[in-house]
Amino acid sequence: MQAAPPSLLGESPAFLATLSHVSRVAPLERPVLVIGERGTGKELIAARLHYLSQRWDRPFVKVNCAALPESLLDSELFGHEAGAFTGATRRQIGRIEQADGGTLFLDEIATASPAVQEKLLRAVEYGEIERVGGRTATVDVRVVGATNADLPALAAAGRFRADLLDRLAFDVVTLPPLRARPEDIPPLAEHFALGMVRELQRPLFSGFTAAALDRLRAHDWPGNVRELRNAVERSVAAAETDEPLDRIILDPFDSPWRPFAAPTARPDPTHPPAPVTDKPSPAIPTFDGGILDQVRAFEAAKLREALEQNRFNQRQTAEALGLGYHQLRGMLKKHGLIPPPPLRP
């Protein structure tokens, strides 16, 4: 029976188009590059390429090129002969030979040194590798590389071999960031929450409040799915009741006592402070209610003001406020400044 490819959760058009692309290229006996921001799931896509190929029952070997210095990466990939260097008491089979007949996943491939890139080119082009110490071996390996770097720009600058890029880029799968697939945030969040509840051996998960979902949708997620998972799991772990989860902890470093906050500058006696002018400070609007009500009212007022100044063009408003478009949409929904979408039949 064929091994099942790794589960990937999502239903947005951008995500489904990516899965369709992977399904088309997986059966081809050619190298593939997987490009995407950090946390978008490049390793999961590489595994899917392997398990949907004819090599599914052969090894799937992973190497993080950024985790090792050049000398160790060379030996790790290509192996070495006994006596090749101090401490090499016996022959070591490298990761490429371990992947013979299967797939080699090279994560962070843009960090590989020029010498390693040259040897990789020969492995991809001719199926030949040379162990450290001089012994040559023949291998049959499909290479899947992954990076969040701009490889064409690096090649143009001479920092990545253009001929290796040509060979690896038979096909390029570019993963959409989470902000481009907002429809997938609620199901992903619930999936991660349920996993954390099971790990904590709690009886149930009561879901998210509307405010919590709004906050998840409004965040820009620079760390993508990995960041979403961490935020949801820490929020579930911090919850003290079985009520619907309302508090989302996006920044675990957010504390009034963080030791690396910018210190208050001490006065310099050699440079006296500038004289105080009589220019009045800008008026700060006041609102009735507690501090949380005041914050919400102030936020809503600033949103209305920005919308009016930009003639209710939401993209221009988001840019003026320094927000992402979907982040602005989430805040507008939170304050009832745009009508909710119609209910599906």
LOMAR-706630 format. One record per residue (C-alpha): residue number from 1; residue in one letter; x, y, z. Coordinates in steps of 0.02 Angstrom, whole numbers. Layout:
BEGIN
pos, code, east, north, up
NUM, a, X, Y, Z
...
//
This chain:
BEGIN
pos, code, east, north, up
1, m, 0, 0, 0
2, q, 64, 174, -45
3, a, 111, 286, 101
4, a, -7, 432, 127
5, p, 64, 606, 91
6, p, 70, 724, 240
7, s, -93, 809, 285
8, l, -107, 991, 234
9, l, -256, 1093, 292
10, g, -336, 1232, 193
11, e, -475, 1274, 72
12, s, -428, 1445, 4
13, p, -405, 1464, -185
14, a, -220, 1505, -166
15, f, -188, 1351, -59
16, l, -288, 1233, -170
17, a, -196, 1298, -324
18, t, -31, 1258, -239
19, l, -86, 1080, -198
20, s, -141, 1056, -378
21, h, 30, 1115, -437
22, v, 116, 993, -320
23, s, 8, 849, -382
24, r, 55, 888, -563
25, v, 242, 897, -534
26, a, 261, 757, -405
27, p, 264, 610, -529
28, l, 399, 690, -636
29, e, 578, 627, -611
30, r, 649, 802, -605
31, p, 718, 922, -472
32, v, 598, 1047, -393
33, l, 622, 1208, -296
34, v, 500, 1252, -157
35, i, 499, 1439, -122
36, g, 409, 1523, 22
37, e, 421, 1633, 174
38, r, 470, 1559, 341
39, g, 335, 1453, 419
40, t, 237, 1419, 259
41, g, 266, 1231, 263
42, k, 405, 1203, 135
43, e, 458, 1038, 214
44, l, 279, 972, 211
45, i, 267, 1014, 26
46, a, 434, 927, -7
47, a, 369, 772, 83
48, r, 209, 778, -21
49, l, 313, 786, -180
50, h, 404, 629, -123
51, y, 253, 527, -68
52, l, 154, 567, -225
53, s, 300, 511, -336
54, q, 356, 341, -394
55, r, 490, 350, -259
56, w, 363, 347, -116
57, d, 430, 182, -45
58, r, 612, 238, -50
59, p, 705, 352, 74
60, f, 654, 532, 101
61, v, 812, 613, 173
62, k, 816, 790, 242
63, v, 965, 907, 264
64, n, 962, 1085, 331
65, c, 1105, 1170, 237
66, a, 1103, 1319, 356
67, a, 1133, 1212, 510
68, l, 1310, 1157, 466
69, p, 1472, 1247, 419
70, e, 1543, 1213, 246
71, s, 1664, 1075, 295
72, l, 1534, 978, 394
73, l, 1399, 1004, 263
74, d, 1516, 933, 128
75, s, 1549, 778, 232
76, e, 1366, 763, 285
77, l, 1304, 769, 105
78, f, 1439, 672, 14
79, g, 1515, 564, 150
80, h, 1699, 534, 179
81, e, 1830, 399, 169
82, a, 1926, 335, 319
83, g, 2075, 448, 353
84, a, 2006, 591, 248
85, f, 2033, 709, 395
86, t, 2078, 704, 578
87, g, 1951, 598, 670
88, a, 1885, 508, 514
89, t, 1922, 333, 574
90, r, 1801, 245, 456
91, r, 1704, 275, 298
92, q, 1542, 373, 317
93, i, 1401, 363, 192
94, g, 1332, 537, 156
95, r, 1151, 591, 150
96, i, 1147, 588, -40
97, e, 1195, 404, -43
98, q, 1071, 370, 97
99, a, 936, 443, -17
100, d, 985, 332, -165
101, g, 827, 286, -259
102, g, 726, 412, -161
103, t, 717, 599, -128
104, l, 842, 719, -50
105, f, 766, 875, 29
106, l, 890, 1019, 44
107, d, 816, 1152, 157
108, e, 894, 1327, 155
109, i, 989, 1280, -4
110, a, 1036, 1462, -35
111, t, 1159, 1452, 110
112, a, 1265, 1313, 32
113, s, 1443, 1367, -8
114, p, 1508, 1381, -188
115, a, 1611, 1222, -165
116, v, 1460, 1123, -105
117, q, 1354, 1197, -245
118, e, 1481, 1136, -373
119, k, 1474, 958, -306
120, l, 1284, 966, -299
121, l, 1279, 1016, -481
122, r, 1376, 860, -529
123, a, 1261, 752, -423
124, v, 1105, 825, -505
125, e, 1178, 829, -681
126, y, 1269, 663, -689
127, g, 1215, 566, -535
128, e, 1395, 562, -472
129, i, 1462, 612, -302
130, e, 1638, 617, -232
131, r, 1662, 574, -50
132, v, 1783, 681, 50
133, g, 1945, 586, 24
134, g, 1925, 550, -161
135, r, 1808, 400, -188
136, t, 1674, 423, -323
137, a, 1501, 343, -313
138, t, 1348, 341, -425
139, v, 1177, 384, -356
140, d, 998, 400, -416
141, v, 921, 542, -314
142, r, 783, 667, -345
143, v, 830, 835, -267
144, v, 701, 952, -192
145, g, 774, 1117, -133
146, a, 688, 1246, -23
147, t, 726, 1426, 22
148, n, 648, 1593, 64
149, a, 787, 1684, -31
150, d, 776, 1761, -204
151, l, 884, 1634, -295
152, p, 879, 1722, -467
153, a, 941, 1881, -384
154, l, 1078, 1785, -292
155, a, 1131, 1702, -455
156, a, 1136, 1871, -544
157, a, 1247, 1937, -402
158, g, 1364, 1787, -417
159, r, 1315, 1719, -245
160, f, 1229, 1562, -310
161, r, 1282, 1456, -459
162, a, 1172, 1499, -608
163, d, 1199, 1327, -687
164, l, 1143, 1240, -527
165, l, 991, 1353, -519
166, d, 949, 1307, -699
167, r, 952, 1122, -655
168, l, 855, 1138, -492
169, a, 722, 1253, -563
170, f, 644, 1125, -681
171, d, 487, 1174, -586
172, v, 462, 1298, -445
173, v, 322, 1283, -317
174, t, 293, 1451, -232
175, l, 194, 1439, -70
176, p, 69, 1577, -28
177, p, 93, 1664, 139
178, l, -45, 1648, 268
179, r, -101, 1828, 240
180, a, -144, 1779, 60
181, r, -258, 1639, 121
182, p, -361, 1717, 262
183, e, -501, 1589, 238
184, d, -383, 1457, 307
185, i, -346, 1544, 472
186, p, -502, 1484, 570
187, p, -489, 1299, 520
188, l, -302, 1298, 550
189, a, -324, 1382, 719
190, e, -456, 1257, 772
191, h, -347, 1111, 714
192, f, -199, 1173, 819
193, a, -313, 1210, 968
194, l, -386, 1034, 965
195, g, -212, 959, 958
196, m, -158, 1060, 1109
197, v, -315, 1013, 1206
198, r, -278, 829, 1174
199, e, -97, 852, 1228
200, l, -155, 934, 1390
201, q, -285, 795, 1413
202, r, -426, 919, 1434
203, p, -604, 856, 1405
204, l, -654, 978, 1268
205, f, -618, 1134, 1168
206, s, -763, 1258, 1166
207, g, -701, 1355, 1015
208, f, -651, 1537, 995
209, t, -751, 1691, 1035
210, a, -794, 1807, 891
211, a, -668, 1934, 959
212, a, -530, 1803, 963
213, l, -564, 1752, 783
214, d, -563, 1935, 732
215, r, -393, 1957, 812
216, l, -326, 1802, 724
217, r, -391, 1865, 557
218, a, -324, 2041, 585
219, h, -145, 1988, 623
220, d, -22, 1995, 478
221, w, 67, 1830, 525
222, p, 245, 1865, 468
223, g, 290, 1692, 534
224, n, 144, 1615, 438
225, v, 72, 1445, 490
226, r, 211, 1410, 614
227, e, 176, 1575, 704
228, l, -12, 1540, 702
229, r, 16, 1369, 779
230, n, 126, 1440, 917
231, a, 2, 1580, 956
232, v, -147, 1462, 965
233, e, -59, 1329, 1067
234, r, 9, 1452, 1195
235, s, -162, 1535, 1209
236, v, -248, 1368, 1239
237, a, -116, 1318, 1367
238, a, -139, 1483, 1460
239, a, -330, 1470, 1466
240, e, -395, 1432, 1641
241, t, -574, 1385, 1599
242, d, -669, 1280, 1473
243, e, -760, 1434, 1407
244, p, -734, 1486, 1226
245, l, -558, 1551, 1204
246, d, -555, 1741, 1204
247, r, -375, 1790, 1246
248, i, -252, 1767, 1103
249, i, -69, 1786, 1154
250, l, 16, 1844, 995
251, d, 176, 1909, 1075
252, p, 247, 1803, 1217
253, f, 375, 1940, 1252
254, d, 241, 2069, 1288
255, s, 271, 2116, 1470
256, p, 294, 2280, 1564
257, w, 449, 2203, 1644
258, r, 540, 2144, 1488
259, p, 725, 2172, 1530
260, f, 777, 2220, 1354
261, a, 654, 2363, 1333
262, a, 735, 2526, 1281
263, p, 799, 2610, 1440
264, t, 752, 2787, 1483
265, a, 893, 2903, 1436
266, r, 979, 2995, 1579
267, p, 1003, 3183, 1562
268, d, 1172, 3234, 1491
269, p, 1243, 3383, 1590
270, t, 1350, 3435, 1441
271, h, 1196, 3453, 1330
272, p, 1056, 3541, 1425
273, p, 879, 3501, 1369
274, a, 796, 3611, 1240
275, p, 694, 3753, 1314
276, v, 510, 3717, 1340
277, t, 399, 3814, 1222
278, d, 224, 3874, 1253
279, k, 158, 3778, 1103
280, p, 6, 3682, 1163
281, s, 4, 3492, 1149
282, p, -120, 3416, 1028
283, a, -285, 3380, 1109
284, i, -314, 3199, 1158
285, p, -496, 3146, 1140
286, t, -578, 3081, 1297
287, f, -711, 2947, 1310
288, d, -822, 2887, 1448
289, g, -805, 2715, 1524
290, g, -661, 2606, 1584
291, i, -490, 2597, 1504
292, l, -537, 2455, 1385
293, d, -693, 2548, 1327
294, q, -587, 2704, 1300
295, v, -459, 2608, 1197
296, r, -595, 2530, 1088
297, a, -681, 2698, 1063
298, f, -518, 2784, 1019
299, e, -474, 2645, 895
300, a, -645, 2657, 813
301, a, -631, 2846, 801
302, k, -460, 2836, 718
303, l, -526, 2708, 594
304, r, -675, 2818, 548
305, e, -560, 2969, 529
306, a, -439, 2874, 415
307, l, -582, 2804, 310
308, e, -653, 2979, 283
309, q, -483, 3051, 239
310, n, -458, 2914, 109
311, r, -636, 2924, 41
312, f, -676, 2752, 112
313, n, -548, 2667, 0
314, q, -497, 2523, 113
315, r, -330, 2485, 29
316, q, -276, 2668, 39
317, t, -337, 2675, 219
318, a, -237, 2519, 265
319, e, -80, 2594, 186
320, a, -106, 2760, 276
321, l, -121, 2671, 444
322, g, 26, 2556, 413
323, l, -86, 2402, 414
324, g, -108, 2255, 298
325, y, -270, 2253, 199
326, h, -338, 2099, 288
327, q, -282, 2169, 455
328, l, -383, 2327, 422
329, r, -533, 2224, 368
330, g, -527, 2128, 531
331, m, -522, 2289, 633
332, l, -666, 2364, 534
333, k, -770, 2208, 566
334, k, -724, 2214, 749
335, h, -796, 2390, 766
336, g, -945, 2361, 652
337, l, -884, 2484, 522
338, i, -922, 2368, 375
339, p, -1076, 2258, 358
340, p, -1050, 2072, 392
341, p, -1053, 1955, 240
342, p, -1222, 1880, 196
343, l, -1264, 1713, 275
344, r, -1241, 1563, 161
345, p, -1399, 1464, 126
//
